[in-house]
Amino acid sequence: MKFKKIKIEEEKDELVKGHLQKADHNLKFVKSTLDLKEFNDWAIVSSYYAIYHASLSLCALKGYSTKDHNATLLILIKEFYGKKISYEDIKMVSTSAIEKEDILYYVDARTERKKASYSTKMIFEQNEAEILGLKAINFVNKVKEIIHNL
C-alpha cells in the first residue's frame, strides 16, 4: 500500500464479477487457440491471464485492487493461504482457501507467460500449452467456488 501497488477498493462486487468474466473470456481464447495448434505461445499467455484475472477477483472479494502481479500474489497468500493450519486442514476446507498447489499454478503460469511473451521462441509444445490451459481452468473454477461459498 505504501508503494501504491495495492489499494482498498470500494467497488468490490463489480470488480469480482468483471475479473471473473475476463478470466472466462481468456479461457475461451485459450481453447480456440489450442484448437489451431499453431499459437501455443498465446495459449500460454492467455492461460496465465485467466489465472491472473481470477486472482484479481479474489483480491477484490477481500476489498483490494492491485497494480502489480507480485502484489496480487501477496494478497492471495495473505488472504487465502491457510495460516497456522496443516495441509490436511487446507484440503478439508478447500472451498474457502486456496491450496498450496493453486498458488504454485499461479507462479508457474507467470513464468511460462514471460517466456511466451518476451522470448523469440515461437514454438511451444502443444502438451505444455494444454497442461497450462487445464491448470487455468481448474484455478478459475476453484476461484468461482470460493466466491460462491463466501
C-alpha positions in Angstrom: 0.0 0.0 0.0 2.9 2.3 0.8 4.1 2.0 -2.9 0.5 2.3 -4.2 0.5 -1.2 -5.7 -2.4 -2.3 -3.5 -5.3 -0.1 -2.6 -8.5 -0.5 -0.8 -11.4 -1.0 -3.2 -14.9 0.3 -2.8 -16.5 -1.4 -5.9 -15.9 -4.9 -4.8 -18.9 -6.7 -6.4 -18.3 -5.1 -9.8 -14.6 -6.0 -9.8 -15.2 -9.6 -8.7 -17.7 -10.1 -11.5 -15.7 -8.2 -14.1 -12.5 -10.1 -13.4 -14.3 -13.4 -13.5 -15.8 -12.5 -16.8 -12.4 -11.6 -18.1 -10.9 -14.9 -16.9 -13.7 -16.8 -18.7 -13.0 -14.7 -21.8 -9.3 -15.6 -21.7 -10.2 -19.3 -21.2 -12.3 -19.2 -24.4 -9.4 -17.8 -26.3 -7.1 -20.5 -24.9 -9.5 -23.2 -26.2 -9.8 -21.6 -29.6 -6.0 -21.1 -29.9 -5.2 -24.7 -28.8 -7.6 -25.9 -31.5 -5.5 -24.1 -34.1 -2.3 -25.9 -32.8 -0.2 -23.1 -34.1 -0.2 -20.4 -31.5 0.7 -22.3 -28.3 2.7 -19.3 -27.1 -0.5 -17.2 -27.0 -2.4 -20.0 -25.3 0.2 -19.9 -22.6 -0.1 -16.1 -22.2 -3.9 -16.3 -22.1 -3.9 -19.1 -19.6 -1.8 -17.0 -17.3 -4.1 -14.1 -17.7 -7.1 -16.2 -17.0 -5.4 -17.2 -13.7 -4.4 -13.6 -13.1 -7.9 -12.2 -13.6 -9.4 -14.9 -11.3 -6.8 -13.9 -8.7 -7.8 -10.3 -9.1 -11.4 -11.2 -8.4 -10.2 -12.8 -5.1 -8.3 -9.6 -4.3 -11.5 -7.6 -5.0 -13.5 -10.0 -2.9 -11.3 -9.1 0.1 -11.6 -5.3 -0.8 -8.4 -4.8 -2.6 -7.3 -3.9 -6.1 -3.7 -4.3 -7.3 -1.5 -2.8 -9.9 1.2 -5.4 -9.9 1.4 -9.2 -10.3 3.5 -9.6 -7.2 1.1 -7.5 -5.1 -1.7 -9.8 -6.4 0.2 -12.9 -5.3 0.9 -11.4 -1.9 -2.8 -10.7 -1.4 -3.6 -14.3 -2.4 -1.2 -15.7 0.1 -2.2 -13.2 2.9 -5.9 -13.6 2.5 -6.4 -17.2 1.2 -3.5 -19.4 2.0 -4.3 -21.0 5.3 -2.5 -19.7 8.4 -1.4 -21.9 11.2 -3.2 -24.9 9.8 -1.8 -28.1 8.3 -2.1 -29.3 4.7 -4.8 -31.7 5.7 -6.8 -28.8 7.2 -6.4 -26.9 4.0 -7.7 -29.9 1.9 -10.7 -30.2 4.2 -11.7 -26.5 3.8 -10.6 -26.2 0.2 -13.8 -24.4 -0.7 -12.8 -21.5 1.4 -9.0 -21.5 1.0 -6.6 -21.8 -2.0 -4.4 -24.8 -1.6 -0.6 -24.5 -1.9 -0.8 -26.1 -5.4 -3.1 -23.4 -6.6 -0.6 -20.7 -5.6 2.1 -22.7 -7.4 0.0 -22.8 -10.5 -0.1 -19.0 -10.5 3.7 -18.8 -10.1 4.3 -21.5 -12.8 1.9 -19.8 -15.2 3.6 -16.4 -14.7 7.0 -17.9 -15.6 5.6 -19.6 -18.7 3.8 -16.4 -19.7 7.0 -14.4 -19.5 8.8 -16.9 -21.8 5.9 -16.9 -24.3 5.5 -13.2 -24.3 9.1 -12.0 -24.3 11.3 -14.6 -25.8 11.8 -15.0 -29.5 10.8 -18.6 -29.2 7.6 -19.2 -31.2 7.2 -22.9 -31.0 5.9 -24.2 -27.7 4.9 -27.8 -27.2 1.2 -28.4 -27.6 1.2 -30.5 -24.5 2.8 -27.7 -22.5 0.1 -25.2 -23.6 -2.7 -27.8 -22.9 -1.4 -28.6 -19.4 -1.3 -24.9 -18.5 -4.7 -24.4 -20.0 -6.1 -27.2 -17.8 -4.4 -25.7 -14.8 -6.0 -22.3 -15.6 -9.5 -23.9 -16.0 -9.0 -25.6 -12.6 -7.8 -22.4 -10.9 -10.7 -20.3 -12.3 -13.2 -22.9 -11.3 -11.7 -23.0 -7.8 -11.9 -19.2 -7.5 -15.6 -19.4 -8.6 -16.2 -22.0 -5.9 -14.5 -19.9 -3.3 -16.5 -16.8 -4.2 -19.8 -18.7 -4.4 -19.2 -20.2 -0.9 -18.3 -16.9 0.8 
